[in-house]
Amino acid sequence: MGFFDKLFGGGKPAKPSAVAAAAEKGAVCAPVSGTVEVTSNVSDPMFAQEMMGKTVAIWPSDGNVFAPITGSITAAMPHALGIAGDDGVEVLIHVGIDTVTMKGDGFTVWVQGGAHVEAGEPLLTFDRAKVAKAGFQDIVMTIVTNSDDYPELEKVAEGSVAAGAKVMQTA
């Protein structure tokens, strides 16, 4: 960030430090701190009906998104990231409802496709005020896209959660 960016508030936000993650085998951690929402209450039917896989939805308390598992980045878009876990679990993190239309405005991605990440590592930062100003919800979905491979997968969190806390367990 240059002098004028600092002076006038432009440029990228600061990259957050990693968080401690409950990264035991079969665990999927919260990518954000916030409040867990009942998935069926999410306004987008694709997420509410878990059409892409078992989903945990969290209303974030800030705009920092961390890796919920250890694995390789399979997709890195400003509003969504895919991770293929080292243990086989495949996770999609989706920030907001219809935020794809923002075309990356207000989003800073800290990783690239193909990168290997550890659970708790920062993945992206988003500007919650910009998302709200654009008229969108900033709820963050964590989806196990290969849920059918894990019939015993269960959600284990409700209420307030910290980024890095276990929210789903496969075994």
Buried (B, 14 or more C-beta within 10 A) or exposed (E): EEEEEEEEEEEEEEEBEBBEBBBEEBBBBBBBBBBBBEBEEBEBEBBBEBEBBBBBBBBBBEBBBBBBBBBBBBEBBBBBBBBBBBBEBBBBBBBBBBBBEBEEEBBBBBBEEEBEBBBBBBBBBBBBEBBEEBEBBBBBBBBBBBBEEBEEBEBEBEEEBBBBBBBBBBE
